Amino acid sequence: MTRVLTVEGLTTSFPDGKDRLRVVDGVDLHLDTGETLALVGESGCGKSMTALSIMRLVPRPGRADARVARFESADGTKELLDLPVPAMRRVRGAGISMIFQEPMTSLNPVARVGRQVVEAIRLHEKVSAAGARDRTLELFRLAGIPDPAARFEAYPHQLSGGLKQRVMIAMALCTRPQVLIADEPTTALDVTIQAQILELLRDLQRELGTAILLITHDLGVVNELADRVAVMYGGRIVEQGGREDVLARPTHPYTEGLLRSMPARSQPGEPLPEIAGVVPPPHTWPPGCRFASRCPRVLDPCAGAPPDWVTVRPGHTVACLAVAQDRVAS
């Protein structure tokens, strides 16, 4: 498989008095052609900010930095955080596209949805208005939008949430990007529409070979779509590996707690297990493991320094001092 995206040491920070507060701290991830990496974790852990950092869309006065943020595009290698602004604008949409979290607010409410897709196509390619319209109608058909010609002329408020999400997917894929970032693509959709959207993403990925960075807190969605999983807590990735390894054999105490709290894993009549405590705000994060204050396996050194990565099986790594000590003891 061909590597299309490599991120190493990604940090995103905002001013906090005389210092800068890191809300994403040292994230490493990669994507290969045609695979799906799910970035999971509780709300506020830094998932969406990681995506915005890769796209260079962090709101000011935020700032993203990385040792490596490399996109292997069809026309050469690009270091995303070093590109001039016009070059980065060309990458967005043409090379890396993003489905934003809220389809209800991501479309221009006073423009017909078909025209919005046409505009996105013509922004990146030299194509006639008629050619862009024909491609938009084809994308609408691929996205499962019924009666594409009629929907082309519709305004966003005339479409259901599921149809708006399909329009956003068509827009994100209109230039056949190599990487698609899908930020909570099934949020606010009912279960039936969620299943249809996931199936659509699978079909389009098979047809176009697009690599997908899937951002979600829904582990059911992860199980349906992901090849690999990265679990995030407090701005850091704490466990990553193949989907089956992480979901069936979780190793980090946080991942174990997330999976235990799923209703499907609870016995009828039993209270739903929960992770004690709450996610600490960034300005209170300790220098060591950020899960330490909630961890059932916490050790004295955990709060002192960030844990090293431990390989628990090929392709499956975890950042946890308790796991490291268990492996030494065994």
N, C-alpha and C positions, 0 to 999 in steps of 0.2 A: 504494500500500500504506500501511496505517496503522501508525505507530510505536507500539509497546506498551512498550518498555523502552529507556531511555537511561541509560548509565553513563559518567561523565566523572571522571577523576582519582581512581579508586578506590585506596585504600591500606589494607592490613591489617597491623597491627604487633603485636608482643609485647614485653614488658619484657625488656631485656638490660642488666643492671646499672643504671646511671643513665640510660641511653637506651632508645629503643624500636627494635626491629629490624623493618624492613619486609620482609615475605615476599611481599606483593603491592604493586606500586609504580607508581601512576599509570596504571591500566588504563582505557582507553576502549573501549566497545563499545555496539552498539545492535541491536535486534531489531524486525522488522516482522511484522505479522500473517501467519501462514501460512508463514513462512520458517524455515530451519534455519541457524543459525550454529554452526560447529564450532570449539571452542577446543582446540587441539592443542599437544603438547609432551611432553618427557620427564617421567617421574615426579618429583615434587618441585618442579616449576617454578612452582606456584601455581594450577593450574587449579581444583582442588576448593576451595581456599581462596577463590578468586574467587566461586564459586557460593555457598559458605556465607556470604560477606560480603553478597551480594545478598539472601540469605534472612534475614540477621541471626541466623545460627546459629554464629558464630565462638566457639569455646570460650574461656572466660575463662582468663587475663587478656588475651586478644586484643581488639583494637579495630579496627573498620572505619570509615573516613571517606571522603567523596567530595565533590567540588564539586556533582555531580548524580548522583542514583540515583533516576530518575523512572519510575514505573509508570503508564501511561495505562490505568486500569481502566475497567470498564464504568460505574462510578458516579463517575468523576472522576479527576483527576490526584493521585497520591500520591508524596511524597518518602519513599522507603522508610526511609532512615536517620534520619529525623526523626519518624516515626510513633510515637505512644504504643504501649506494649507490647500492650495489648488490640487496637488497630487492626491492628498488624502480624500478630498471630495470626490475624485474620480474613483478611488477604491471603494468608497461607500456606495452601495447599490450595485456597482458593476462587478466588484470582486467579493465583497463581504456585505451581505444584506442583513437587516434586523427586523423581526416582527416584534413590535413593542407590546408592552403588557396590556394596554387597554385599547382594544379596537374601537370602542365607542368614542374615544377622544383622539385617536391617532389620525383619523381622516378629516380633511377639510370639510366642515359642515355646509359650506356654501358652494361647493364644486361637485359636479356629477362624478360618481366614483370611476366611471370609465375614463373620463378626461384626466383624472389624477394618475391613473396607470399609464396612459399615453404620455403624459408629461414626464413621468419617471423614465420611460423608455427613451424618449427623445433627448432627455438630459444627458444620457450616456452614449447614445448611438446616433449616427447620421442615418436617419430613416424618415420617410415621408409620414405625414399625418395619417394617410390612408393605411400605410404599412403598419404603423404603430397601433392603429385601431384594430386591424386584422389580428395582430399578435395578441392584443388585449382580449379580444373575443375568444381566441384559442386558449389563452391562460384561464379565462373564466370557465371554459368548458373543462379544462384539466382540473381546476379547483372544485369542480362539482357544483358550480353556480347554475341553477336552472334558468332557461331563457336568457342567455347571455346578452343578446341584443337589447332586451328590455332593461335588464339590470345595468347595462352600460350607461343608460341615461338617468338612472336613479340617483337621488341624493342620499347621503348616509342615513338620515333619519327615516328613510323609507325602507331600510333593510333591517332584518333581525340581527341579533348579536352574532349568530353563527355565520350569516352571510357577510357581515362586516369583517369577521375574522378571515373568511375565505378571500375577500377582496384584498386584505392586507397580505395574505400569503401569496396571492397572484402578483401583487405589486413587488413583494420582496424577491420573487423569482423571475421577474420580467426580463432581467438581463442575464439569466442563467449564472448566478454567482457560484463561486467555488465554496464559500462558507455562508451558512445561514445561522444567525443567532436568533433563537426563538425564546423570548422572555415570557414565561407563563402563558403559552399559546392557548390554553384551554380555560383560563380564568374566567369566571362569571358565565360559563356556558353550561347548559344542563348535560347530564350524563350521556344522553344519546348523541348530542352534537359533539361532545368531547371525543367520543369514539370515532365519529366521522372525521374530525380534524386530524386525529392521530393516524388514521388509515390514509388520509390524504397526504400527510407528510411522508409516510413510509413509501407510498406510491411515487411521489415526486422525487424522493431521494433515489429510488431505484432507477427512475427514468433519467435523471439529470446527473447522478453521481455526486450530489452536493454533500459536503460535510456539515453536520448540524451540532451546534452548541445549544443544548436544551437547558434552560434555566427554570427550575420548578421546585416546589416544596411537596409536590404530590408524588409519593413513591409508587402509586399505581401507574401513573403516567411513565415514570422511569422504567418500570418493569415491562411496559408495553413497547417502548421505543428505543431505549438506550443500549449501546454496546458496552460502554464503560461508564463508571460513576465516580464523581469527585464530591466528597462530603465537606461542606464548609461550615465553620463556626467561628464567630468573632473575627471575621476578616481573613481567616486563614483556612487552607484546606487541611483537614485532619486525617482523611482516609481516601484512598483512591484505588480503583482496580476494575476488573471486569464486572459486569452487572451481576452475574450469578454469584461470584465470590463475595461481593459487598452485600448483596441482599440476602443471600442464603447463609453466609458465614461472616457476619460483621465482626470486627475486631476492636475498633475504638469504642470506648464506653459511650460516647455520644451517639454513634451510629447504632449501637445496640439499643439505646434508649429510644431513638427515633422509631426503630422497627417495632419495639415492644408496644409503643403507643398507638400503633395502627389498630383500628377496630377489628379488622379481619383476623388479627392474631389473639384477640381476647376471647375468653370463654363466655358463653351466654350467662348473664346475671352477675358477672364479675365487674367491679369498677375498672374503668380504663386506666392502665398504668400511665404514669406521667413522669417527666424528668423534673426533679425537685428544683425549685428556684426559678429565676428568670435570667434571660440573656443580659449580662452587664453592659452598660453603655460604653462606647469606645474610650471615653476619658478615664474610666476606672479599670481598664484592662491591665492585668498584672504582666510583668515582664516574661513570665513563663507560660504555661499552658492556660489558655483562656477558659477552658472548661473546668478548671480545678475546683472552683467554688461550688460546682454542681455535681462533681464526679463521685460515684460510689466507690471508686478504686483509687482515690487520690493518695499520693505519697507526699512526705514532707518536702522533697526537692521540686515537686511539680510546679509550684508558683515561682520558682527562682529563675529558670532559664527555659527558652523554647525547647521542646523535646526534639530529638533527632528522628529521622525517618527510619523505620524498621520494615524490612521485607518479610512478610508473613508467608507468602507463597509467590511464585513467579508472576510479576505484573500486578501484585496486590501489596500496597505499602500503607503504613499507618504511622502517625506521629504521636506516640504515647510512651511515657516513661514506664508505666506499669506493664505494658505489653513487652517492652524491651527487657525488663527485669525478669518477667516470666520466661522469656526465651533463653536468657542466660542461665536461669535456674534449671531449665529442662535440658 
